[in-house]
Every structure is written in structure tokens, then in C-alpha cells.
């Protein structure tokens, strides 16, 4: 998908990735409330699923999606400082979960 988006004249790789991240985030909001079976997921995905919703969103948008705190804040409708706080808290919580070595039941 990123290659297709980059094929549009004048769109950089970074712009294409950011656009796709925003679209994926918006689409996932339609799926809120649906819970997949955790038995077939890697432990890290189960750990991420245990984070608070805003922590997951900040982690996904900033860490995995490459958005800035300000861009994620605009998308989430919260101040950039909140994004930074939730991102830090989410990373600390992932570290705590990983230290236990096994996923806690979701």
C-alpha cells in the first residue's frame, strides 16, 4: 500500500506512511469493542491489547506509525502533552508485562 501511495507524484514516503497510519487508525475505531482470540496472537500483541485505549492509540500512532505527538494529539482530540504522558506510561507498562514473561489473560 505504501508503494502505491508513493507512486502518486509529489508524495514522499513519509507523507504516504503518515496518511496510511491515519486511515488505519480511523478504520480501527469502527472495530472498537470486538475482541479477537488471544490464543493465536504473539505475546507482545496480547500485552499491547492490555494497555488502556489511549495508551494503545498513542503507541500505535507515534511509535509504530511515526506521527509526532502533535499530529497524534490532533487525531485523538487531546493535548500533545497527554499523548507524551500516555506514550511513556504505555511503554513502562509494556516493560512491566514483558518482565513477567507471559501474557496476562486479556
Secondary structure as GFF3:
##gff-version 3
##sequence-region A 1 106
A	DSSP	alpha_helix	2	6	.	.	.	ID=ss1
A	DSSP	alpha_helix	13	28	.	.	.	ID=ss2
A	DSSP	three_ten_helix	29	31	.	.	.	ID=ss3
A	DSSP	three_ten_helix	38	40	.	.	.	ID=ss4
A	DSSP	alpha_helix	43	49	.	.	.	ID=ss5
A	DSSP	alpha_helix	53	58	.	.	.	ID=ss6
A	DSSP	pi_helix	59	64	.	.	.	ID=ss7
A	DSSP	alpha_helix	69	76	.	.	.	ID=ss8
A	DSSP	alpha_helix	80	100	.	.	.	ID=ss9
###
